[in-house]
Amino acid sequence: MVPLSEKRHRLYSNEIPEFIHGLLLRLDMLVKERKEEDKARIVFRALFRLMFMEKGGRPKYPEFTWKDAQEFVSIYMDEP
């Protein structure tokens, strides 16, 4: 849970596609290096929330693997 004193940043709807693209680029870089799994998992979860989550409720993330992350990037990197 986020402490009340911690500022939460909000994204405007027109910013989200560029933010997703930037996260996909970062995940692609991490997948190619396969060195920082914790960072890749964080990026993967952020992407999952932005792309697939509805408002409300706790997210149920898929299990992270390098192979799944690579497939995720290859599927969504070229979409508009």
DSSP file (Angstrom, degrees, kcal/mol; ACC not computed):
  #  RESIDUE AA STRUCTURE BP1 BP2  ACC     N-H-->O    O-->H-N    N-H-->O    O-->H-N    TCO  KAPPA ALPHA  PHI   PSI    X-CA   Y-CA   Z-CA
    1    1 A M              0   0    0      0, 0.0     0, 0.0     0, 0.0     0, 0.0   0.000 360.0 360.0 360.0 144.4    0.0    0.0    0.0
    2    2 A V        -     0   0    0      1,-0.1     6,-0.1     2,-0.0     0, 0.0  -0.692 360.0-117.6 -84.5 127.9    1.2    3.5   -0.8
    3    3 A P    >   -     0   0    0      0, 0.0     3,-1.5     0, 0.0    -1,-0.1  -0.323  21.4-119.8 -61.6 148.6    1.7    5.7    2.3
    4    4 A L  T 3  S+     0   0    0      1,-0.3    -2,-0.0     3,-0.0     0, 0.0   0.779 112.7  58.1 -60.9 -26.6   -0.5    8.8    2.3
    5    5 A S  T 3  S+     0   0    0      2,-0.1     2,-0.4     0, 0.0    -1,-0.3   0.651  86.5  93.4 -79.8 -14.2    2.6   11.1    2.3
    6    6 A E  S <  S-     0   0    0     -3,-1.5     2,-0.2     1,-0.1    -4,-0.0  -0.667  79.8-124.0 -85.0 129.8    3.9    9.6   -0.9
    7    7 A K        -     0   0    0     -2,-0.4     2,-0.5     1,-0.0    -2,-0.1  -0.518  19.3-148.5 -73.2 133.6    2.9   11.5   -4.1
    8    8 A R        -     0   0    0     -2,-0.2     2,-0.3    -6,-0.1    -1,-0.0  -0.910  11.6-139.3-104.7 126.6    1.1    9.4   -6.7
    9    9 A H        -     0   0    0     -2,-0.5     2,-0.4     1,-0.0     0, 0.0  -0.654  13.9-153.8 -87.6 138.7    1.7   10.4  -10.3
   10   10 A R        -     0   0    0     -2,-0.3     2,-0.4     0, 0.0    -1,-0.0  -0.855   3.2-145.2-111.3 146.7   -1.2   10.4  -12.7
   11   11 A L        -     0   0    0     -2,-0.4     2,-0.2     2,-0.0     5,-0.0  -0.907  15.4-128.6-109.6 139.2   -1.0   10.0  -16.4
   12   12 A Y    >>  -     0   0    0     -2,-0.4     3,-1.8     1,-0.1     4,-1.0  -0.559  28.7-112.8 -78.9 152.0   -3.3   11.7  -18.8
   13   13 A S  T 34 S+     0   0    0      1,-0.3     3,-0.4     2,-0.2    -1,-0.1   0.823 117.2  55.6 -58.3 -33.0   -5.0    9.4  -21.4
   14   14 A N  T 34 S+     0   0    0      1,-0.2     4,-0.3     2,-0.1    -1,-0.3   0.662 106.0  53.1 -75.1 -13.4   -3.1   11.0  -24.3
   15   15 A E  T <> S+     0   0    0     -3,-1.8     4,-2.1     1,-0.1     3,-0.3   0.699  89.1  79.7 -88.2 -22.6    0.3   10.2  -22.5
   16   16 A I  H  X S+     0   0    0     -4,-1.0     4,-2.9    -3,-0.4     5,-0.2   0.884  86.6  53.6 -61.1 -45.3   -0.4    6.5  -22.0
   17   17 A P  H  > S+     0   0    0      0, 0.0     4,-2.2     0, 0.0    -1,-0.2   0.913 113.0  44.3 -57.9 -41.1    0.5    5.2  -25.5
   18   18 A E  H  > S+     0   0    0     -4,-0.3     4,-2.3    -3,-0.3    -2,-0.2   0.875 112.9  51.8 -69.2 -36.2    3.9    6.9  -25.4
   19   19 A F  H  X S+     0   0    0     -4,-2.1     4,-2.2     2,-0.2    -1,-0.2   0.918 110.3  48.5 -64.8 -43.5    4.5    5.7  -21.8
   20   20 A I  H  X S+     0   0    0     -4,-2.9     4,-2.6     2,-0.2    -2,-0.2   0.918 110.3  51.7 -62.1 -44.0    3.6    2.1  -22.9
   21   21 A H  H  X S+     0   0    0     -4,-2.2     4,-2.3    -5,-0.2    -2,-0.2   0.912 109.6  49.6 -60.5 -42.5    6.0    2.4  -25.9
   22   22 A G  H  X S+     0   0    0     -4,-2.3     4,-2.1     1,-0.2    -1,-0.2   0.894 111.1  48.8 -63.4 -40.1    8.8    3.5  -23.6
   23   23 A L  H  X S+     0   0    0     -4,-2.2     4,-2.9     2,-0.2    -2,-0.2   0.881 109.5  52.6 -67.8 -37.4    8.2    0.7  -21.2
   24   24 A L  H  X S+     0   0    0     -4,-2.6     4,-2.5     2,-0.2    -2,-0.2   0.909 109.1  49.9 -63.0 -41.2    8.2   -1.8  -24.1
   25   25 A L  H  X S+     0   0    0     -4,-2.3     4,-2.1     2,-0.2    -2,-0.2   0.914 112.4  47.6 -62.0 -42.4   11.5   -0.4  -25.3
   26   26 A R  H  X S+     0   0    0     -4,-2.1     4,-2.4     2,-0.2    -2,-0.2   0.919 112.2  48.6 -65.5 -43.9   12.9   -0.8  -21.8
   27   27 A L  H  X S+     0   0    0     -4,-2.9     4,-2.8     1,-0.2     5,-0.2   0.905 109.5  53.4 -63.9 -39.8   11.6   -4.3  -21.4
   28   28 A D  H  X S+     0   0    0     -4,-2.5     4,-2.1     1,-0.2    -1,-0.2   0.920 109.7  48.2 -58.6 -44.8   13.1   -5.2  -24.8
   29   29 A M  H  X S+     0   0    0     -4,-2.1     4,-1.7     1,-0.2    -2,-0.2   0.920 113.1  47.0 -62.5 -44.4   16.5   -4.0  -23.7
   30   30 A L  H  X S+     0   0    0     -4,-2.4     4,-2.8     1,-0.2     5,-0.5   0.880 110.7  52.5 -66.5 -37.8   16.3   -5.9  -20.4
   31   31 A V  H  < S+     0   0    0     -4,-2.8    -1,-0.2     1,-0.2    -2,-0.2   0.903 108.4  50.6 -64.8 -40.7   15.1   -9.1  -22.2
   32   32 A K  H  < S+     0   0    0     -4,-2.1    -1,-0.2    -5,-0.2    -2,-0.2   0.877 117.8  38.9 -64.9 -37.0   18.1   -8.9  -24.6
   33   33 A E  H  < S-     0   0    0     -4,-1.7    -2,-0.2    -5,-0.2    -1,-0.2   0.839  84.1-164.4 -81.0 -34.8   20.6   -8.5  -21.7
   34   34 A R     <  +     0   0    0     -4,-2.8    -3,-0.1    -5,-0.2     3,-0.1   0.878  55.5 108.5  48.4  46.7   18.8  -11.0  -19.4
   35   35 A K        +     0   0    0     -5,-0.5     2,-0.7     1,-0.1    -1,-0.1   0.689  66.2  49.3-116.5 -32.8   20.7   -9.6  -16.4
   36   36 A E     >  +     0   0    0     -6,-0.3     4,-2.2     1,-0.2     5,-0.2  -0.675  55.6 165.5-118.0  77.0   18.3   -7.7  -14.2
   37   37 A E  H  > S+     0   0    0     -2,-0.7     4,-2.6     1,-0.2     5,-0.2   0.861  75.4  56.2 -62.6 -38.2   15.2   -9.9  -13.7
   38   38 A D  H  > S+     0   0    0      1,-0.2     4,-1.8     2,-0.2    -1,-0.2   0.921 110.0  45.2 -61.4 -43.7   13.8   -7.8  -10.9
   39   39 A K  H  > S+     0   0    0      2,-0.2     4,-2.3     1,-0.2    -1,-0.2   0.908 112.5  51.2 -65.9 -41.5   13.8   -4.7  -13.0
   40   40 A A  H  X S+     0   0    0     -4,-2.2     4,-2.7     1,-0.2    -2,-0.2   0.893 108.3  52.3 -63.1 -39.6   12.3   -6.6  -16.0
   41   41 A R  H  X S+     0   0    0     -4,-2.6     4,-2.4     2,-0.2    -1,-0.2   0.896 108.8  50.6 -63.1 -40.4    9.5   -8.0  -13.7
   42   42 A I  H  X S+     0   0    0     -4,-1.8     4,-2.1     2,-0.2    -2,-0.2   0.930 113.0  45.1 -62.8 -46.3    8.7   -4.4  -12.5
   43   43 A V  H  X S+     0   0    0     -4,-2.3     4,-2.5     2,-0.2    -2,-0.2   0.918 112.4  52.1 -63.8 -44.1    8.5   -3.1  -16.1
   44   44 A F  H  X S+     0   0    0     -4,-2.7     4,-2.4     1,-0.2    -2,-0.2   0.906 110.8  47.4 -59.4 -44.0    6.4   -6.2  -17.2
   45   45 A R  H  X S+     0   0    0     -4,-2.4     4,-2.4     2,-0.2    -1,-0.2   0.886 110.6  51.5 -67.7 -38.9    3.9   -5.6  -14.3
   46   46 A A  H  X S+     0   0    0     -4,-2.1     4,-2.4     2,-0.2    -2,-0.2   0.926 111.7  47.7 -63.3 -43.4    3.6   -1.9  -15.1
   47   47 A L  H  X S+     0   0    0     -4,-2.5     4,-2.6     2,-0.2     5,-0.3   0.922 109.9  52.8 -61.6 -44.1    2.9   -2.7  -18.7
   48   48 A F  H  X>S+     0   0    0     -4,-2.4     4,-2.5     1,-0.2     5,-0.6   0.923 110.7  47.0 -58.6 -45.7    0.4   -5.4  -17.8
   49   49 A R  H  X5S+     0   0    0     -4,-2.4     4,-1.2     1,-0.2    -1,-0.2   0.928 115.2  45.5 -62.8 -44.9   -1.5   -2.9  -15.5
   50   50 A L  H  <5S+     0   0    0     -4,-2.4    -2,-0.2     1,-0.2    -1,-0.2   0.859 121.7  36.3 -67.4 -35.5   -1.5   -0.2  -18.2
   51   51 A M  H  <5S+     0   0    0     -4,-2.6    -2,-0.2    -5,-0.2    -1,-0.2   0.793 132.4  15.1 -91.2 -29.3   -2.6   -2.4  -21.0
   52   52 A F  H  <5S+     0   0    0     -4,-2.5     2,-0.3    -5,-0.3    -3,-0.2   0.576  90.5 105.0-127.4 -11.9   -5.0   -4.9  -19.5
   53   53 A M     << -     0   0    0     -4,-1.2     2,-0.2    -5,-0.6     4,-0.1  -0.546  50.9-148.6 -84.6 138.8   -6.3   -3.9  -16.1
   54   54 A E        -     0   0    0     -2,-0.3     2,-0.1     2,-0.2    -2,-0.1  -0.568  41.4 -81.8 -88.7 163.8   -9.7   -2.5  -15.5
   55   55 A K  S    S+     0   0    0     -2,-0.2    -1,-0.1     0, 0.0     0, 0.0  -0.412  95.9  23.6 -68.0 142.7  -10.3    0.0  -12.7
   56   56 A G  S    S+     0   0    0      1,-0.2    -2,-0.2    -2,-0.1     0, 0.0   0.248  86.0  60.8  84.8 151.6  -10.6   -1.5   -9.2
   57   57 A G  S    S-     0   0    0     -4,-0.1    -1,-0.2     2,-0.1    -4,-0.0   0.145  86.1 -68.1  81.7 161.1   -9.4   -4.7   -7.8
   58   58 A R        -     0   0    0      1,-0.1     2,-0.1     2,-0.0     0, 0.0  -0.659  53.3-111.6 -86.1 140.5   -6.0   -6.2   -7.3
   59   59 A P        -     0   0    0      0, 0.0     2,-0.7     0, 0.0    -1,-0.1  -0.419  16.5-149.5 -70.5 146.0   -4.1   -7.2  -10.4
   60   60 A K        -     0   0    0     -2,-0.1    -2,-0.0     0, 0.0     0, 0.0  -0.880  23.5-158.1-114.5  94.9   -3.4  -10.9  -11.0
   61   61 A Y        -     0   0    0     -2,-0.7     2,-0.1     1,-0.1     3,-0.1  -0.405  15.9-116.6 -75.9 145.3   -0.2  -10.9  -12.9
   62   62 A P        -     0   0    0      0, 0.0     2,-0.1     0, 0.0    -1,-0.1  -0.454  47.2 -87.1 -70.0 156.2    1.0  -13.7  -15.1
   63   63 A E        -     0   0    0     -2,-0.1     2,-0.4     1,-0.1     5,-0.1  -0.432  47.6-121.1 -64.8 138.0    4.1  -15.5  -13.9
   64   64 A F        +     0   0    0     -2,-0.1     2,-0.3    -3,-0.1    -1,-0.1  -0.695  41.5 158.3 -86.8 129.0    7.2  -13.7  -15.2
   65   65 A T     >  -     0   0    0     -2,-0.4     4,-2.4     1,-0.1     5,-0.2  -0.968  48.7-120.5-137.9 155.6    9.7  -15.6  -17.3
   66   66 A W  H  > S+     0   0    0     -2,-0.3     4,-2.4     1,-0.2     5,-0.2   0.903 114.8  53.0 -60.6 -40.0   12.3  -14.3  -19.8
   67   67 A K  H  > S+     0   0    0      2,-0.2     4,-2.2     1,-0.2    -1,-0.2   0.932 110.5  45.8 -62.6 -46.4   10.6  -16.3  -22.6
   68   68 A D  H  > S+     0   0    0      1,-0.2     4,-2.5     2,-0.2    -1,-0.2   0.886 112.3  51.5 -64.6 -38.5    7.1  -14.8  -21.9
   69   69 A A  H  X S+     0   0    0     -4,-2.4     4,-2.3     2,-0.2    -1,-0.2   0.901 109.5  50.3 -64.8 -39.7    8.6  -11.3  -21.6
   70   70 A Q  H  X S+     0   0    0     -4,-2.4     4,-2.4     2,-0.2    -2,-0.2   0.913 112.0  47.1 -65.0 -42.3   10.3  -11.8  -25.0
   71   71 A E  H  X S+     0   0    0     -4,-2.2     4,-2.1     2,-0.2    -2,-0.2   0.901 110.2  53.7 -64.4 -41.0    7.0  -13.0  -26.6
   72   72 A F  H  X S+     0   0    0     -4,-2.5     4,-2.4     1,-0.2     5,-0.3   0.929 110.8  46.1 -58.2 -47.6    5.2  -10.1  -25.0
   73   73 A V  H  X S+     0   0    0     -4,-2.3     4,-2.4     1,-0.2     5,-0.2   0.924 111.9  50.8 -62.9 -45.1    7.6   -7.6  -26.5
   74   74 A S  H  < S+     0   0    0     -4,-2.4     4,-0.4     1,-0.2    -1,-0.2   0.843 114.2  44.8 -65.6 -31.7    7.5   -9.2  -29.9
   75   75 A I  H  < S+     0   0    0     -4,-2.1    -2,-0.2    -5,-0.2    -1,-0.2   0.928 125.0  28.6 -74.2 -46.8    3.7   -9.1  -30.0
   76   76 A Y  H >< S+     0   0    0     -4,-2.4     3,-0.7    -5,-0.2    -2,-0.2   0.596  98.8  81.2 -98.1 -12.0    3.1   -5.6  -28.7
   77   77 A M  T 3< S+     0   0    0     -4,-2.4    -1,-0.2    -5,-0.3    -3,-0.1   0.882  99.0  41.0 -63.0 -38.3    6.2   -3.7  -29.8
   78   78 A D  T 3  S+     0   0    0     -4,-0.4    -1,-0.2    -5,-0.2    -2,-0.1   0.470  90.3 106.3 -93.8  -1.2    5.0   -3.2  -33.4
   79   79 A E    <         0   0    0     -3,-0.7    -3,-0.0     1,-0.1    -4,-0.0  -0.509 360.0 360.0 -76.5 147.8    1.3   -2.4  -32.6
   80   80 A P              0   0    0      0, 0.0    -1,-0.1     0, 0.0    -3,-0.0   0.500 360.0 360.0 -70.8 360.0    0.2    1.3  -32.9
